[in-house]
Amino acid sequence: MPYVFLQTFGCQMNVADSNDVAERLFTHGFQTIGDPGKADLIIVNTCSVREHAERRARVRIAEFCRMKKPGAQLWVIGCMAERLGERLMKDIPGVDRVIGARSLGRIDEITARAFPGQHADFTGIETTGEASDFISIMRGCNNYCSYCIVPYVRGPESSIPAATIIDAVRKKAGQGVREVTLLGQNVNSYCDAGIDFPDLIREVAAVEGIKRIRFTTSHPKDCCEKLIRTIADEPKCCRHIHLPVQSGSDRVLSLMNRRYSAADYRDRIMMIRSLLPKADITTDFLVGFPSETDADFEATLALVEEVRFTGAFMFAYSVREGTVAANFVDTVADAIKRRRLKMLIDRQTAITKEKYSAMVGRKVQLMIRGRQLKRDRLWMARDYGCKRALIACDDVQAGTILQAEVVRTSGMTIICERTAP
């Protein structure tokens, strides 16, 4: 059998895409390998959301070009591949094929041409033994936020048929997966023959073997009461809402084409907390957007103080060629971006640590995800919200759900002891 080495950059959607590609390659007779120098096929799944992600991928691709064995192929796939196309083969000699995000559905055809005669002698997929996995429920995006490259590299929004999704969930459950994360650029806009996202959640929850359901990402403009009530009513749904806000300034939100105001966002938060009072709410922030003033940034800090998110992904704006914002000329100096980003990270980190510290003495329900490879080799877990946990116990495995008490924190992780059910 030939061997494939696959490295993924970027978001959970990319991870799900890589898993799909690996499954298809498995039916063509491939096995995965951890050493790229011994692989017959090296695949790098790329991200274009930020310039930093593209730079990291380019460096790694160049390394793989130097280390691949004679006769091996190197494929670059995903969003950066879609954005740059064949230019990548000119920029980085040694890249054999570029497959954009919109062409990943043709991976069977492409593999058959590149490796003729390769087929597995059995059906099924190569399982990873993971208790948690991703399921894509839709592709593309119709929102066209002015800073975002995603609609251009992933195409317009389309929902995967509900029956296909449920079949995929059942398959994962049969392989031992106990927690699924439903993925889309905006899961709230899912629709298939009258089945909306809350309806889909109920269908997924009915699959035997699935114990927990998560999802990402929600767009604030489409976050509705029906969704939050569905989560509140369905015990398998984790109490975690990731709701990217990007900025606390109405002026900046308008320039970003986010189609909601800071007041609209606060209303969504109030609705969530009224129906899910114990939910973890996390978000995304983008600082240094063109023309962002000190007053705009102060509005963002004020929102952080008011909402007190459990956590946040925070980034400085970087120009993405082809987006509307790439044409904005009133840019913010890099030094100011860095200063504002540090201020935001420092404040949100302090809030996150306060929230984790407040967990000490509380009872939590943990799902075991795996064991640490280094240090104390404790079991890694996640609570019913989004908090990371560590616990020392025997006779468990990935996918086990157990009761525990938080005894201390290490800042951004809760340390737990097992308690009686």
Secondary structure, 3 states (H helix, E strand, C coil): CCEEEEEECCCHHHHHHHHHHHHHHHHCCCEECCCHHHCCEEEEEECCCCHHHHHHHHHHHHHHHHHCCCCCEEEEEEHHHHHHCCHHHHHCCCCCEEEEHHHHHHHHHHHHHHCCCCCCCCCCCCCCCCCEEEEECEECCCCCCCCCCHHHHHCCCEECCHHHHHHHHHHHHHCCCCEEEEECCCHHHCEECCEEHHHHHHHHHCCCCCCEEEEECCCHHHCCHHHHHHHHHCCCECCEEECCCECCCHHHHHHCCCCCCHHHHHHHHHHHHHHCCCCEEEEEEEECCCCCCHHHHHHHHHHHHHHCCCEEEEEECCCCCCCHHHHCCCCCCHHHHHHHHHHHHHHHHHHHHHHHHCCCCCEEEEEEEEECCCCCCCEEEECCCCCEEEECCCCCCCCCEEEEEEEEECCCCEEEEECCC
